[in-house]
Amino acid sequence: MRSRTIIMPILLIILFWVLQILIFRNFAFFNMAFCYIYIGFILMLPYEIPHMLTMVIAMAFGFTIDVFYDTIGMHMAASVFIAYIRPYVINVLTPRGGYDATMEISIQSLGFQWFASYAAVLIFIHHTLLFAIEAWGLNVFFQAIGKIVLSSIFTFGVFTLLQFLLFSRKR
């Protein structure tokens, strides 16, 4: 592995953890739209990292979020699940010509259309699982659907904005 493959995820985990815990933890629109930007870290992990290691990293990261949110494994479960299905989503969305496995996963590297499809699918799946675990019953079904949709849109918007702010166009 290249040193960039090791250093970049460490910097990203610090950035996304700080953003989630210090800024977005208490930030919600009408108690329906929550921003779980921390999953951006899992989405941006280099593809060359082994699948099992990606799931272990997601588990540890989800656990730290659960500690601060007092959610007893909800974030950890949703994070491990998206880490598990991430390679399958990438394979489904791979362009015809393929791509370099060492390429960083970002809007600038892979293009907006590919990245938006990739991020939207995984964010929606994460939020669906997270809010399904939280609701755990049909009595709050419509409220959970509202949270899933609104939180997915909110998280996707913030994550896309961060992509444009953090990563410069390669020349």
N, C-alpha and C positions, 0 to 999 in steps of 0.2 A: 504494500500500500504506500502511496505517496504521503508525504508529510501533510500536504493540504487536505488529504482525506481524513486525517486524524485531527488536525487543528481546527478546521472549519466546523465540524459537528460540535466540538467543545465550546467554541465561541457562540454557535447558534443555540446550544442548550442553555447557556447562561443568559443570552438575550431573551429567548422565549420564556424562560422561567421567571426572569425579572419582570417582563411585561405582564405575564399572567398574574403573578402574585401581587405585585405592587400597583399595577394600573387597572387591569381588567377584572380583578377579583370582585370588586364591589361596583362594577359598572354594568348596568342592565337597563334596557329600554322597557318601561312599563312592566317590569318583572316577567317579561316574555322573551326578549331577545338578549341572549348572553353571548359574549365573545370568548371563545375558548381558543385563543391564539396559540396556546402551547402545542397543539397538534401540528402546527406548521413545522415544528422541529422534526417530527416523525416523517412528515411528507417530504422534507428536504434532505433527509439522510441520503448519502451517496448510495447508488444502486449496487456498488461493488461490495458493500458491507454484507457479510453472510446473513441469511434470513433469520436464523436462530438468534444471532447477536442483535439484530434489529428488534426482535420481539423482547429480548431481555432488557435492552435499552428503553423500549417503550414501557415495559412493566415498571422499571425503576422510576422513570420520569412520571408516569401516571400515579405511582404510589406517592411521590413527593407532592404532587398536586392534591391528592386525596388527603394528605396530612393537613394541608392548609385550608382545604375546603370542608374538612370533617365529613367526608362522603363515603368512607368505609369501602373502598375498592371499586367504586363506580367509574372513576376516570381511568383507573388502572385497567379494568376490563375492556372498556371502549378503546383505549390506546393499544393494548395488545392485539385486539381484534383487527384494527386498521393496519397495524404492523404486519399481521398475518396475511391479510388479503392484498396488501400493497403490491407485491410482485405480480399478482394475477391481474390487478387493474393496470399496471404498467404494461404487461404483455398484451392485454386487450387493446390498449391505446397506442401501441408502438406503430410508428409510421411504416409504410411499405419498405422504404429503404433501410429501415432499422436506425439505430443510433449507437453511439459509442457508450459502452457500459461505464466508462470512467467520467462521463460528462456530468457536471453538476445538474441537479434537478432544480431548475429555476425558469422563470418566464424568459429571461434573456437567452438562456441556452437552448431551450426547447420550443420557444414560441408561445404566444399568448393562448392560442386556441387549444393546443395540446395541454398546456399547464392548467388552463381553466377547467377543462374536462376532468383531468386527473384530480385536481384539488377539490372541485365541486362534488365529485362522486365520493371521495374519501371523507370529506367534511360531513356530507349528508349522512353517510353510513355511521360515522362516529356519533353524531348528534342523535340519530335515531336510536342507537343502542344506549347511549347515555340517558336520554330522557325516557326510554322504555323501562330501563332499570329503575329510574327515579319514580315513575308513575306506578308501575307494578300493579296495574288494575285497570278496569274499563271505566271506572267512575270519573277519571280525569283524562279520558282518551283525547277529547278535542283540545283540551289545554296542552296536552303533550304534543299533539300534531302542530299546534301553533308555535310552541317553543322550538320544535325541530326545524320548522321552515324558517322562522324569523332568526333563530340563532345561526342556522346554516348560512343564510344570506349575510348576516352581520359579520360572522367569522370570515367568510369568503372575501367580503369587501375589505376588511382590515388586513387580511393576509395578502391579498393582491396589492394593496397599497404599500405594505411593507416590502414586497418583492421589488416594486419600482423604486422605492427609496433606498434599499440596501444594496442592490446589485446594479452596477453600472453596465451599460451596453458594451459588449466586447467588440473591439475594433480589429 
